[in-house]
Amino acid sequence: MIEVGAHTTSVRFDGQTITISRRPKPGMSLIGAGDTVIPLASVQSIEWKPAGRLSLGHIRFAVPGSQGAAASTPVNRDAHAVVFGRKHMPLFEKLRDTVQEALVSR
């Protein structure tokens, strides 16, 4: 199992499901607060954008019915995506690689 987090969002992958948990701080409005559970069998692809010095990165799990990179939903409002900064990028790279390995071996 792997679990990574950035700010008020964490992602846990247990080998079978990806769980994105959003916990807003008091007084903070957060779209999609709560848990989003994505079965590995539903993941069609992983969209990855590395964080830069002046820009945030993200990981988005494309599932049936989603449009991945073509989605009209911004990543910061997508239940299947997590935004992160440079500080957290190595952890999210490890998550991406772990999920990708599981996708290849299924």
Backbone as a chain_set.jsonl record, in Angstrom:
{"seq": "MIEVGAHTTSVRFDGQTITISRRPKPGMSLIGAGDTVIPLASVQSIEWKPAGRLSLGHIRFAVPGSQGAAASTPVNRDAHAVVFGRKHMPLFEKLRDTVQEALVSR", "coords": {"N": [[0.852, -1.182, 0.0], [0.44, 2.244, -0.707], [0.551, 5.602, 0.32], [0.06, 8.981, -0.238], [0.24, 12.548, 0.171], [-0.909, 15.944, -0.198], [-1.252, 19.062, 1.019], [-4.575, 19.438, 1.713], [-5.405, 17.058, 0.702], [-5.249, 13.554, 0.203], [-3.932, 10.543, -1.235], [-4.503, 7.154, -1.563], [-3.332, 3.961, -2.413], [-4.066, 0.652, -2.643], [-3.408, -1.5, -4.142], [-5.617, -2.544, -5.364], [-7.593, -0.581, -5.354], [-7.864, 2.974, -5.774], [-7.941, 5.573, -3.587], [-9.034, 8.752, -3.167], [-8.857, 11.227, -0.88], [-10.371, 14.04, 0.398], [-10.067, 16.613, 2.653], [-11.258, 19.392, 3.809], [-9.994, 22.355, 5.399], [-11.233, 24.157, 8.278], [-13.459, 26.73, 7.324], [-12.682, 26.678, 4.724], [-13.519, 26.242, 1.39], [-13.969, 23.383, -0.451], [-14.149, 21.68, -3.374], [-15.717, 18.61, -3.943], [-15.277, 17.401, -1.442], [-14.51, 14.759, 0.796], [-14.389, 11.21, 0.116], [-13.199, 9.724, -2.881], [-13.455, 6.811, -4.578], [-11.696, 4.726, -6.68], [-11.767, 1.953, -8.606], [-9.028, -0.096, -9.587], [-9.387, -1.565, -11.912], [-10.986, 0.103, -13.394], [-9.427, 2.16, -14.279], [-8.255, 3.773, -17.071], [-6.15, 5.263, -18.035], [-3.328, 7.269, -16.941], [-2.996, 10.588, -16.365], [-0.4, 12.885, -16.319], [1.19, 15.711, -15.049], [4.054, 17.367, -14.462], [5.11, 19.313, -11.622], [6.22, 22.658, -11.783], [8.667, 25.29, -11.269], [7.124, 27.556, -10.998], [4.581, 26.639, -11.317], [1.819, 24.463, -10.589], [1.632, 20.881, -10.405], [-0.107, 17.902, -11.557], [-1.943, 14.831, -11.05], [-4.065, 12.74, -12.779], [-6.615, 10.381, -12.938], [-7.865, 8.652, -15.53], [-11.026, 7.449, -16.223], [-13.753, 5.328, -17.397], [-16.067, 7.339, -19.101], [-14.926, 9.694, -18.331], [-12.914, 12.378, -19.622], [-10.222, 12.641, -19.544], [-7.288, 14.367, -20.391], [-8.687, 15.957, -22.14], [-10.821, 16.771, -20.75], [-13.386, 18.972, -19.705], [-13.551, 19.808, -17.177], [-11.675, 21.532, -14.83], [-8.516, 20.463, -13.446], [-8.272, 21.027, -10.716], [-10.814, 20.806, -9.81], [-11.697, 18.329, -10.365], [-12.852, 15.183, -9.489], [-11.3, 12.947, -9.855], [-8.699, 13.715, -9.872], [-5.618, 15.108, -8.569], [-3.95, 17.911, -7.366], [-0.637, 19.139, -6.99], [2.357, 20.531, -5.492], [5.873, 21.332, -6.175], [7.31, 20.401, -3.976], [5.929, 18.134, -3.129], [6.041, 16.505, -5.316], [7.921, 14.247, -5.758], [6.77, 12.214, -4.171], [4.275, 11.858, -5.394], [5.145, 11.028, -7.89], [6.128, 8.505, -7.254], [3.71, 7.276, -6.491], [2.353, 7.421, -8.99], [4.047, 5.743, -10.558], [3.765, 3.308, -9.184], [1.0, 2.732, -9.469], [0.908, 2.623, -12.257], [2.542, 0.385, -12.774], [0.917, -1.597, -11.648], [-1.245, -1.422, -13.376], [-0.139, -2.334, -15.769], [0.458, -4.972, -15.15], [-1.993, -6.169, -14.785]], "CA": [[0.0, 0.0, 0.0], [1.146, 3.517, -0.746], [-0.306, 6.751, 0.61], [0.746, 10.261, -0.378], [-0.671, 13.661, 0.4], [-0.501, 17.324, -0.446], [-2.192, 20.023, 1.591], [-5.762, 18.838, 2.327], [-5.794, 15.892, -0.089], [-4.349, 12.405, 0.228], [-4.271, 9.472, -2.172], [-4.071, 5.85, -1.059], [-3.477, 2.875, -3.381], [-3.858, -0.612, -1.932], [-3.202, -2.555, -5.126], [-6.895, -2.802, -6.033], [-8.365, 0.656, -5.466], [-7.25, 4.271, -5.508], [-8.872, 6.373, -2.798], [-8.644, 10.158, -3.048], [-9.565, 11.791, 0.28], [-10.253, 15.494, 0.527], [-10.494, 17.081, 3.973], [-11.051, 20.846, 3.865], [-9.767, 22.996, 6.692], [-12.369, 25.014, 8.623], [-13.568, 27.977, 6.585], [-12.173, 26.49, 3.367], [-14.443, 25.558, 0.489], [-13.234, 22.439, -1.277], [-15.028, 20.904, -4.239], [-15.513, 17.173, -3.858], [-14.805, 16.964, -0.131], [-14.869, 13.37, 1.084], [-13.573, 10.199, -0.555], [-13.504, 9.211, -4.208], [-12.831, 5.496, -4.687], [-11.561, 4.343, -8.086], [-11.212, 0.606, -8.763], [-7.936, -0.162, -10.555], [-9.935, -2.095, -13.16], [-11.648, 1.189, -14.122], [-8.458, 3.167, -14.731], [-7.849, 3.598, -18.461], [-4.835, 5.883, -18.195], [-2.936, 8.228, -15.92], [-2.504, 11.854, -16.905], [0.633, 13.402, -15.417], [1.813, 16.995, -15.358], [4.987, 17.666, -13.369], [5.093, 20.666, -11.058], [7.373, 23.473, -12.147], [9.029, 26.277, -10.243], [6.041, 28.528, -10.844], [3.278, 26.042, -11.633], [1.461, 23.225, -9.904], [1.489, 19.691, -11.219], [-1.277, 17.115, -11.185], [-2.138, 13.464, -11.502], [-5.498, 12.512, -13.019], [-6.903, 9.007, -13.319], [-8.948, 8.618, -16.515], [-11.928, 6.305, -16.064], [-14.825, 5.414, -18.384], [-16.953, 8.485, -18.935], [-14.13, 10.915, -18.17], [-12.267, 12.75, -20.872], [-8.787, 12.798, -19.321], [-6.735, 15.692, -20.695], [-9.669, 16.73, -22.887], [-11.942, 17.079, -19.852], [-13.685, 20.396, -19.54], [-13.423, 20.073, -15.748], [-10.288, 21.817, -14.443], [-7.998, 19.433, -12.552], [-8.493, 21.358, -9.304], [-12.217, 20.527, -9.493], [-11.977, 16.985, -10.869], [-12.824, 14.201, -8.399], [-10.318, 11.916, -10.182], [-7.392, 14.36, -10.02], [-5.017, 15.751, -7.404], [-2.965, 18.932, -7.696], [0.454, 19.154, -6.013], [3.488, 21.417, -5.757], [7.178, 20.689, -6.371], [7.721, 19.735, -2.737], [5.261, 16.833, -3.022], [6.118, 15.788, -6.584], [8.536, 12.912, -5.694], [5.813, 11.257, -3.61], [3.268, 11.574, -6.412], [5.812, 10.226, -8.926], [6.142, 7.124, -6.757], [2.334, 6.8, -6.629], [2.111, 7.213, -10.419], [4.78, 4.565, -11.006], [3.176, 2.126, -8.546], [-0.284, 2.46, -10.132], [1.215, 2.235, -13.643], [3.015, -1.006, -12.719], [-0.257, -2.443, -11.38], [-2.051, -1.429, -14.599], [0.55, -3.168, -16.763], [0.439, -6.382, -14.743], [-3.348, -6.715, -14.57]], "C": [[0.894, 1.24, 0.0], [0.133, 4.627, -0.468], [0.542, 8.015, 0.534], [-0.266, 11.38, -0.168], [-0.04, 14.992, 0.06], [-1.604, 18.214, 0.086], [-3.371, 19.295, 2.241], [-6.24, 17.581, 1.593], [-4.764, 14.787, 0.067], [-4.865, 11.361, -0.763], [-3.673, 8.189, -1.624], [-4.327, 4.807, -2.157], [-3.108, 1.58, -2.688], [-3.613, -1.792, -2.873], [-4.449, -2.876, -5.916], [-7.715, -1.54, -6.261], [-7.498, 1.87, -5.147], [-8.303, 5.071, -4.75], [-8.298, 7.774, -2.65], [-9.503, 10.749, -1.939], [-9.296, 13.286, 0.355], [-10.852, 15.913, 1.858], [-10.238, 18.578, 4.064], [-10.796, 21.327, 5.286], [-10.975, 23.87, 7.006], [-12.317, 26.341, 7.861], [-13.103, 27.885, 5.145], [-13.201, 25.727, 2.545], [-13.626, 24.65, -0.411], [-14.24, 21.611, -2.066], [-14.701, 19.423, -4.068], [-14.977, 16.694, -2.534], [-15.333, 15.564, 0.144], [-13.958, 12.444, 0.301], [-14.108, 9.879, -1.942], [-12.743, 7.908, -4.34], [-12.871, 5.064, -6.154], [-10.993, 2.928, -8.143], [-10.112, 0.61, -9.831], [-8.45, -0.639, -11.909], [-10.606, -1.017, -14.006], [-10.676, 2.208, -14.705], [-8.002, 2.839, -16.148], [-6.465, 4.179, -18.728], [-4.584, 6.833, -17.032], [-2.394, 9.459, -16.631], [-1.563, 12.456, -15.873], [1.139, 14.739, -15.922], [2.744, 17.304, -14.195], [4.834, 19.108, -12.889], [6.366, 21.384, -11.486], [7.705, 24.442, -11.028], [7.887, 27.245, -9.971], [4.663, 27.953, -11.143], [3.073, 24.754, -10.852], [1.415, 22.082, -10.906], [0.209, 18.973, -10.837], [-1.143, 15.685, -11.682], [-3.642, 13.283, -11.635], [-5.657, 11.093, -13.523], [-8.106, 9.009, -14.253], [-9.722, 7.319, -16.357], [-13.015, 6.413, -17.131], [-15.76, 6.583, -18.074], [-16.211, 9.783, -18.696], [-13.423, 11.185, -19.488], [-10.777, 12.953, -20.712], [-8.342, 14.216, -19.614], [-7.729, 16.568, -21.442], [-10.858, 17.15, -22.017], [-12.136, 18.586, -19.728], [-13.606, 20.794, -18.064], [-11.965, 20.373, -15.426], [-9.808, 20.782, -13.422], [-8.242, 19.751, -11.081], [-9.942, 21.174, -8.887], [-12.656, 19.137, -9.957], [-11.82, 15.979, -9.728], [-11.761, 13.129, -8.613], [-8.902, 12.475, -10.32], [-6.937, 14.984, -8.706], [-3.934, 16.703, -7.903], [-1.897, 18.944, -6.6], [1.538, 20.134, -6.451], [4.779, 20.63, -5.891], [7.625, 19.889, -5.154], [7.157, 18.313, -2.632], [5.425, 15.96, -4.274], [6.799, 14.422, -6.481], [7.596, 11.844, -5.127], [4.761, 10.868, -4.642], [3.861, 10.815, -7.599], [5.844, 8.757, -8.509], [4.745, 6.506, -6.855], [2.033, 6.477, -8.088], [2.777, 5.932, -10.9], [4.189, 3.282, -10.443], [1.86, 1.744, -9.213], [-0.038, 1.991, -11.561], [1.69, 0.789, -13.706], [1.848, -1.967, -12.513], [-1.14, -2.523, -12.618], [-1.445, -2.365, -15.652], [0.43, -4.646, -16.427], [-0.961, -6.95, -14.529], [-3.797, -7.574, -15.71]], "O": [[1.955, 1.268, 0.624], [-0.995, 4.593, -0.959], [1.601, 8.109, 1.155], [-1.472, 11.181, -0.313], [1.181, 15.145, 0.032], [-2.753, 18.127, -0.349], [-3.176, 18.595, 3.235], [-7.347, 17.099, 1.835], [-3.559, 15.041, 0.065], [-6.052, 11.303, -1.081], [-2.497, 8.137, -1.265], [-5.403, 4.775, -2.753], [-1.987, 1.418, -2.205], [-3.613, -2.946, -2.443], [-4.365, -3.42, -7.017], [-8.446, -1.44, -7.246], [-6.546, 1.802, -4.37], [-9.429, 5.226, -5.222], [-7.222, 7.963, -2.084], [-10.73, 10.771, -2.041], [-8.148, 13.731, 0.373], [-12.007, 15.603, 2.154], [-9.12, 18.995, 4.365], [-11.322, 20.769, 6.25], [-11.679, 24.287, 6.087], [-11.27, 26.982, 7.77], [-13.119, 28.878, 4.417], [-13.693, 24.681, 2.969], [-12.688, 25.105, -1.066], [-15.081, 20.923, -1.487], [-13.531, 19.038, -4.053], [-14.284, 15.677, -2.487], [-16.457, 15.226, -0.227], [-12.877, 12.846, -0.13], [-15.317, 9.776, -2.148], [-11.517, 7.892, -4.227], [-13.929, 5.039, -6.783], [-9.841, 2.72, -7.762], [-10.261, 1.256, -10.869], [-7.99, -0.162, -12.946], [-10.779, -1.2, -15.211], [-11.063, 3.031, -15.536], [-7.437, 1.775, -16.401], [-5.705, 3.655, -19.543], [-5.482, 7.156, -16.255], [-1.443, 9.37, -17.408], [-1.893, 12.526, -14.69], [1.479, 14.876, -17.098], [2.286, 17.485, -13.066], [4.475, 20.0, -13.657], [7.444, 20.792, -11.543], [7.087, 24.411, -9.963], [7.707, 27.7, -8.842], [3.683, 28.694, -11.214], [4.024, 24.054, -10.505], [1.19, 22.289, -12.098], [-0.483, 19.38, -9.904], [-0.363, 15.374, -12.583], [-4.402, 13.624, -10.729], [-4.935, 10.651, -14.416], [-9.223, 9.323, -13.841], [-9.146, 6.231, -16.356], [-13.189, 7.481, -17.718], [-16.18, 6.78, -16.934], [-16.788, 10.861, -18.837], [-13.35, 10.317, -20.357], [-10.117, 13.396, -21.652], [-8.956, 15.17, -19.135], [-7.631, 17.794, -21.388], [-11.785, 17.803, -22.495], [-11.178, 19.356, -19.657], [-13.596, 21.982, -17.741], [-11.096, 19.552, -15.719], [-10.601, 20.281, -12.625], [-8.403, 18.834, -10.275], [-10.27, 21.369, -7.717], [-13.843, 18.815, -9.94], [-10.775, 15.93, -9.078], [-11.358, 12.466, -7.657], [-8.009, 11.795, -10.825], [-7.748, 15.338, -7.851], [-3.113, 16.347, -8.748], [-2.211, 18.779, -5.421], [1.623, 20.513, -7.619], [4.787, 19.408, -5.741], [8.242, 18.832, -5.285], [7.814, 17.409, -2.118], [4.996, 14.806, -4.286], [6.288, 13.477, -7.082], [7.631, 10.693, -5.565], [4.396, 9.698, -4.757], [3.157, 10.041, -8.247], [5.61, 7.871, -9.331], [4.605, 5.35, -7.254], [1.522, 5.401, -8.398], [2.144, 5.121, -11.577], [4.117, 2.273, -11.145], [1.624, 0.569, -9.494], [-0.699, 1.065, -12.031], [1.283, 0.044, -14.597], [1.798, -3.029, -13.133], [-1.726, -3.571, -12.891], [-2.164, -3.094, -16.336], [0.313, -5.48, -17.325], [-1.097, -8.106, -14.128], [-4.907, -8.105, -15.683]]}, "num_chains": 1, "name": "protein.A"}
